[in-house]
Amino acid sequence: MAPNSPSLDKTSDAAMSRRNFLRGSAAVGGLTALAASLSPLRELHDFTNTDQFLQKYYKELTPDDMAKVLKRIESEVEKNYGVRPHVRDLKPMDGVEFVYCLNLTRCIGCRKCVHACVNENNQSRSPEIQYIRVLKLPHGSMDVEKADQNYAPASVPEKGFFYMPVQCQQCKNPPCVKVCPVHATWQEKDGITVIDYDWCIGCRYCEAACPYFARRFNFTKPEIPKDRLNTNMAYLGNRPRKQGVMEKCHFCIQRTRAGRYPACLEVCPVGARKFGNILDPNSEVSYILREKRVFIQLKEEMGTSPRFFYYFDK
């Protein structure tokens, strides 16, 4: 499927789903022989059963197919962590396009957003995978390539500096989507670029294409303490990921598509983060973009058109 195609052309070679190809190959040569001949990238994946290995492409799944997939994921999580999660396939809502606005005047660099994100989205703790980087920059500078993301002062904010949290910018023109060879990542109509972890082959092309260093790769089997697992999960969101796949911020899809704010916003102690529907003229983000001194869309010169806006108080 071409990255920008609204539907799957089932008659073209490019559109043939990987699972359908594997299913046909398995019938000819046997599943064991096929698995042995796959790319080393595939060897990173821990497929627990044949159904998972042969799962259809996300956009080909019927409601009954998805119900079976969700039930399988719930069983796998319960087996691995000893708790039964609630996993949903949350669809984008009509008339909604999400954007994020961040007030650089208010951000104090406390990194509470970073850790709230880790907890909410079931990110690996050892090694810890973080979707949000907080950059420290001296006043008057916007050279993010020379920013300090490993600052460790006794207290924040530090005099003479300001802080810029950076995460997935949910671009309108996402370069990561264009380079994925198996279409495991795509942009949905509410503006969220998602990843199907069951479809990702771990080639890391999307990581290389992203100008914001927003994507993370599971080099080792992720570790999440059982007592820290967030059991409110979404298929395209915070369900536990396998080793050897890409992941990133998805605007807390398990929350925002259910009418809640992202975890990073709720934990911010200074109200620097704002989130909402840009298609609603009465939303807070619409007001900010109309009335505030919006400073930048990060690296906007690259033509990515981020849905993440940075601004200052007037």
C-alpha positions as a Python dict, from the first residue, in 0.01 Angstrom:
ca = {
    (1, 'M'): (0, 0, 0),
    (2, 'A'): (142, 339, -94),
    (3, 'P'): (191, 553, 217),
    (4, 'N'): (-66, 812, 113),
    (5, 'S'): (-324, 576, -38),
    (6, 'P'): (-664, 585, 135),
    (7, 'S'): (-738, 222, 56),
    (8, 'L'): (-558, -99, -23),
    (9, 'D'): (-532, -200, -389),
    (10, 'K'): (-550, -575, -351),
    (11, 'T'): (-468, -631, -721),
    (12, 'S'): (-114, -488, -709),
    (13, 'D'): (199, -674, -605),
    (14, 'A'): (296, -390, -372),
    (15, 'A'): (-34, -415, -192),
    (16, 'M'): (-7, -787, -115),
    (17, 'S'): (0, -812, 261),
    (18, 'R'): (307, -961, 420),
    (19, 'R'): (93, -1203, 617),
    (20, 'N'): (-83, -1327, 305),
    (21, 'F'): (254, -1379, 140),
    (22, 'L'): (382, -1568, 440),
    (23, 'R'): (66, -1775, 454),
    (24, 'G'): (108, -1883, 94),
    (25, 'S'): (478, -1953, 135),
    (26, 'A'): (415, -2155, 445),
    (27, 'A'): (167, -2373, 261),
    (28, 'V'): (431, -2454, 1),
    (29, 'G'): (746, -2489, 204),
    (30, 'G'): (626, -2530, 560),
    (31, 'L'): (618, -2267, 833),
    (32, 'T'): (937, -2390, 997),
    (33, 'A'): (1141, -2372, 677),
    (34, 'L'): (1001, -2030, 599),
    (35, 'A'): (1084, -1891, 941),
    (36, 'A'): (1440, -2018, 909),
    (37, 'S'): (1483, -1836, 578),
    (38, 'L'): (1355, -1497, 695),
    (39, 'S'): (1573, -1190, 737),
    (40, 'P'): (1766, -1163, 1066),
    (41, 'L'): (1538, -869, 1143),
    (42, 'R'): (1253, -1114, 1180),
    (43, 'E'): (1455, -1326, 1423),
    (44, 'L'): (1433, -1048, 1680),
    (45, 'H'): (1058, -1103, 1707),
    (46, 'D'): (920, -1348, 1958),
    (47, 'F'): (614, -1488, 1782),
    (48, 'T'): (429, -1691, 2040),
    (49, 'N'): (194, -1871, 1803),
    (50, 'T'): (103, -1923, 1438),
    (51, 'D'): (-194, -1683, 1456),
    (52, 'Q'): (35, -1400, 1555),
    (53, 'F'): (286, -1485, 1284),
    (54, 'L'): (17, -1494, 1014),
    (55, 'Q'): (-187, -1197, 1132),
    (56, 'K'): (-326, -982, 851),
    (57, 'Y'): (-227, -623, 790),
    (58, 'Y'): (-409, -387, 1028),
    (59, 'K'): (-625, -226, 760),
    (60, 'E'): (-734, -567, 633),
    (61, 'L'): (-861, -689, 969),
    (62, 'T'): (-1236, -730, 1004),
    (63, 'P'): (-1399, -649, 1340),
    (64, 'D'): (-1408, -1022, 1415),
    (65, 'D'): (-1041, -1054, 1324),
    (66, 'M'): (-951, -764, 1552),
    (67, 'A'): (-1154, -908, 1839),
    (68, 'K'): (-949, -1227, 1814),
    (69, 'V'): (-624, -1029, 1801),
    (70, 'L'): (-717, -825, 2109),
    (71, 'K'): (-811, -1139, 2299),
    (72, 'R'): (-477, -1294, 2203),
    (73, 'I'): (-286, -987, 2323),
    (74, 'E'): (-476, -986, 2654),
    (75, 'S'): (-388, -1353, 2706),
    (76, 'E'): (-21, -1292, 2624),
    (77, 'V'): (0, -997, 2866),
    (78, 'E'): (-169, -1198, 3139),
    (79, 'K'): (75, -1484, 3084),
    (80, 'N'): (378, -1255, 3093),
    (81, 'Y'): (274, -1020, 3374),
    (82, 'G'): (13, -1204, 3577),
    (83, 'V'): (-254, -935, 3526),
    (84, 'R'): (-538, -920, 3274),
    (85, 'P'): (-536, -596, 3071),
    (86, 'H'): (-815, -425, 2881),
    (87, 'V'): (-695, -380, 2521),
    (88, 'R'): (-899, -175, 2274),
    (89, 'D'): (-870, -81, 1910),
    (90, 'L'): (-960, 287, 1935),
    (91, 'K'): (-1044, 451, 1603),
    (92, 'P'): (-997, 822, 1521),
    (93, 'M'): (-1302, 1039, 1576),
    (94, 'D'): (-1470, 1235, 1298),
    (95, 'G'): (-1405, 1609, 1295),
    (96, 'V'): (-1094, 1581, 1512),
    (97, 'E'): (-734, 1675, 1429),
    (98, 'F'): (-510, 1675, 1733),
    (99, 'V'): (-232, 1929, 1786),
    (100, 'Y'): (-1, 2003, 2076),
    (101, 'C'): (110, 2346, 2198),
    (102, 'L'): (397, 2394, 2443),
    (103, 'N'): (468, 2716, 2630),
    (104, 'L'): (845, 2769, 2639),
    (105, 'T'): (800, 3057, 2883),
    (106, 'R'): (656, 2826, 3147),
    (107, 'C'): (850, 2499, 3104),
    (108, 'I'): (1095, 2455, 3394),
    (109, 'G'): (1276, 2144, 3272),
    (110, 'C'): (1158, 1921, 3558),
    (111, 'R'): (1117, 1617, 3328),
    (112, 'K'): (799, 1503, 3502),
    (113, 'C'): (647, 1470, 3156),
    (114, 'V'): (921, 1225, 3057),
    (115, 'H'): (853, 989, 3343),
    (116, 'A'): (474, 1017, 3324),
    (117, 'C'): (501, 913, 2961),
    (118, 'V'): (714, 610, 3049),
    (119, 'N'): (464, 496, 3312),
    (120, 'E'): (156, 555, 3099),
    (121, 'N'): (285, 392, 2784),
    (122, 'N'): (442, 76, 2926),
    (123, 'Q'): (789, 165, 2807),
    (124, 'S'): (1081, -57, 2899),
    (125, 'R'): (1244, 30, 3231),
    (126, 'S'): (1567, -164, 3181),
    (127, 'P'): (1693, -19, 2959),
    (128, 'E'): (1449, 270, 3000),
    (129, 'I'): (1299, 391, 2674),
    (130, 'Q'): (1186, 753, 2679),
    (131, 'Y'): (975, 915, 2407),
    (132, 'I'): (1033, 1271, 2533),
    (133, 'R'): (1368, 1453, 2542),
    (134, 'V'): (1393, 1781, 2732),
    (135, 'L'): (1658, 2008, 2584),
    (136, 'K'): (1832, 2282, 2784),
    (137, 'L'): (1930, 2589, 2581),
    (138, 'P'): (2081, 2924, 2678),
    (139, 'H'): (1854, 3224, 2639),
    (140, 'G'): (1885, 3365, 2290),
    (141, 'S'): (1986, 3035, 2128),
    (142, 'M'): (1776, 2801, 1916),
    (143, 'D'): (2049, 2562, 1803),
    (144, 'V'): (1884, 2238, 1917),
    (145, 'E'): (2171, 2033, 1777),
    (146, 'K'): (2395, 2178, 2050),
    (147, 'A'): (2139, 2160, 2330),
    (148, 'D'): (2205, 1968, 2651),
    (149, 'Q'): (1960, 1684, 2714),
    (150, 'N'): (2160, 1528, 2998),
    (151, 'Y'): (2156, 1824, 3236),
    (152, 'A'): (2150, 1731, 3605),
    (153, 'P'): (2142, 2040, 3829),
    (154, 'A'): (2046, 2039, 4195),
    (155, 'S'): (1728, 2223, 4101),
    (156, 'V'): (1548, 2362, 3798),
    (157, 'P'): (1497, 2599, 3632),
    (158, 'E'): (1855, 2721, 3596),
    (159, 'K'): (1920, 3091, 3551),
    (160, 'G'): (2007, 3188, 3197),
    (161, 'F'): (1847, 2884, 3033),
    (162, 'F'): (1515, 2772, 2894),
    (163, 'Y'): (1385, 2421, 2823),
    (164, 'M'): (1234, 2264, 2514),
    (165, 'P'): (1070, 1920, 2539),
    (166, 'V'): (1085, 1735, 2206),
    (167, 'Q'): (885, 1426, 2108),
    (168, 'C'): (709, 1299, 1797),
    (169, 'Q'): (585, 1608, 1615),
    (170, 'Q'): (298, 1421, 1444),
    (171, 'C'): (393, 1578, 1111),
    (172, 'K'): (139, 1639, 839),
    (173, 'N'): (408, 1528, 595),
    (174, 'P'): (586, 1256, 795),
    (175, 'P'): (911, 1133, 636),
    (176, 'C'): (904, 825, 859),
    (177, 'V'): (589, 699, 685),
    (178, 'K'): (737, 741, 339),
    (179, 'V'): (1037, 517, 402),
    (180, 'C'): (871, 223, 577),
    (181, 'P'): (909, -73, 335),
    (182, 'V'): (621, -274, 486),
    (183, 'H'): (380, 13, 569),
    (184, 'A'): (393, -66, 940),
    (185, 'T'): (356, 305, 1015),
    (186, 'W'): (99, 545, 875),
    (187, 'Q'): (-88, 864, 954),
    (188, 'E'): (-451, 849, 1067),
    (189, 'K'): (-716, 1112, 999),
    (190, 'D'): (-690, 1266, 1348),
    (191, 'G'): (-326, 1351, 1276),
    (192, 'I'): (-163, 1074, 1479),
    (193, 'T'): (111, 874, 1310),
    (194, 'V'): (82, 521, 1442),
    (195, 'I'): (289, 202, 1437),
    (196, 'D'): (163, -155, 1413),
    (197, 'Y'): (416, -337, 1631),
    (198, 'D'): (307, -674, 1490),
    (199, 'W'): (389, -557, 1139),
    (200, 'C'): (716, -371, 1203),
    (201, 'I'): (1026, -559, 1084),
    (202, 'G'): (1272, -343, 1277),
    (203, 'C'): (1465, -209, 976),
    (204, 'R'): (1490, 134, 1147),
    (205, 'Y'): (1447, 328, 822),
    (206, 'C'): (1185, 543, 995),
    (207, 'E'): (1427, 623, 1277),
    (208, 'A'): (1685, 743, 1025),
    (209, 'A'): (1427, 949, 835),
    (210, 'C'): (1288, 1131, 1140),
    (211, 'P'): (1457, 1473, 1181),
    (212, 'Y'): (1342, 1496, 1545),
    (213, 'F'): (1506, 1180, 1687),
    (214, 'A'): (1156, 1082, 1799),
    (215, 'R'): (1155, 709, 1733),
    (216, 'R'): (1298, 440, 1960),
    (217, 'F'): (1412, 86, 1885),
    (218, 'N'): (1388, -208, 2123),
    (219, 'F'): (1738, -357, 2103),
    (220, 'T'): (1667, -591, 2393),
    (221, 'K'): (1358, -756, 2537),
    (222, 'P'): (1170, -475, 2714),
    (223, 'E'): (1134, -504, 3089),
    (224, 'I'): (828, -365, 3270),
    (225, 'P'): (773, -440, 3640),
    (226, 'K'): (447, -625, 3686),
    (227, 'D'): (325, -381, 3949),
    (228, 'R'): (393, -85, 3715),
    (229, 'L'): (207, -217, 3411),
    (230, 'N'): (-68, 12, 3283),
    (231, 'T'): (-351, -230, 3200),
    (232, 'N'): (-558, 27, 3005),
    (233, 'M'): (-414, -44, 2660),
    (234, 'A'): (-469, 24, 2292),
    (235, 'Y'): (-360, -190, 1999),
    (236, 'L'): (-185, 102, 1827),
    (237, 'G'): (-80, 257, 2157),
    (238, 'N'): (70, 139, 2482),
    (239, 'R'): (39, -238, 2471),
    (240, 'P'): (374, -405, 2554),
    (241, 'R'): (608, -415, 2256),
    (242, 'K'): (840, -690, 2140),
    (243, 'Q'): (1215, -679, 2104),
    (244, 'G'): (1320, -559, 1761),
    (245, 'V'): (1044, -308, 1681),
    (246, 'M'): (1014, 68, 1661),
    (247, 'E'): (800, 277, 1896),
    (248, 'K'): (735, 645, 1969),
    (249, 'C'): (493, 899, 2113),
    (250, 'H'): (141, 848, 1980),
    (251, 'F'): (-30, 1129, 2174),
    (252, 'C'): (-137, 870, 2436),
    (253, 'I'): (-386, 724, 2190),
    (254, 'Q'): (-541, 507, 2462),
    (255, 'R'): (-635, 827, 2646),
    (256, 'T'): (-690, 1096, 2384),
    (257, 'R'): (-920, 891, 2163),
    (258, 'A'): (-1124, 822, 2476),
    (259, 'G'): (-1164, 1192, 2557),
    (260, 'R'): (-874, 1235, 2802),
    (261, 'Y'): (-557, 1442, 2794),
    (262, 'P'): (-210, 1293, 2735),
    (263, 'A'): (-30, 1184, 3052),
    (264, 'C'): (253, 1434, 2995),
    (265, 'L'): (4, 1721, 2998),
    (266, 'E'): (-174, 1609, 3315),
    (267, 'V'): (149, 1583, 3514),
    (268, 'C'): (301, 1917, 3409),
    (269, 'P'): (322, 2128, 3728),
    (270, 'V'): (327, 2465, 3549),
    (271, 'G'): (64, 2418, 3278),
    (272, 'A'): (315, 2448, 2995),
    (273, 'R'): (142, 2183, 2782),
    (274, 'K'): (-183, 2228, 2589),
    (275, 'F'): (-355, 1971, 2369),
    (276, 'G'): (-673, 1960, 2169),
    (277, 'N'): (-867, 1963, 1845),
    (278, 'I'): (-749, 2226, 1599),
    (279, 'L'): (-1071, 2182, 1396),
    (280, 'D'): (-1271, 2317, 1689),
    (281, 'P'): (-1242, 2699, 1679),
    (282, 'N'): (-1335, 2716, 2048),
    (283, 'S'): (-1063, 2478, 2164),
    (284, 'E'): (-772, 2600, 2374),
    (285, 'V'): (-518, 2510, 2106),
    (286, 'S'): (-713, 2708, 1845),
    (287, 'Y'): (-709, 3009, 2076),
    (288, 'I'): (-333, 2976, 2135),
    (289, 'L'): (-252, 2958, 1765),
    (290, 'R'): (-468, 3265, 1701),
    (291, 'E'): (-366, 3482, 1996),
    (292, 'K'): (-27, 3376, 2130),
    (293, 'R'): (320, 3448, 1998),
    (294, 'V'): (376, 3113, 1833),
    (295, 'F'): (751, 3088, 1792),
    (296, 'I'): (826, 2780, 1591),
    (297, 'Q'): (733, 2451, 1443),
    (298, 'L'): (1058, 2267, 1500),
    (299, 'K'): (1266, 2231, 1183),
    (300, 'E'): (974, 2358, 977),
    (301, 'E'): (1216, 2436, 695),
    (302, 'M'): (1226, 2061, 623),
    (303, 'G'): (866, 2067, 503),
    (304, 'T'): (737, 1820, 759),
    (305, 'S'): (459, 2053, 885),
    (306, 'P'): (460, 1946, 1252),
    (307, 'R'): (140, 1943, 1455),
    (308, 'F'): (350, 2039, 1758),
    (309, 'F'): (378, 2414, 1818),
    (310, 'Y'): (608, 2604, 2056),
    (311, 'Y'): (506, 2947, 2183),
    (312, 'F'): (584, 3217, 2437),
    (313, 'D'): (357, 3420, 2661),
    (314, 'K'): (295, 3770, 2528),
}
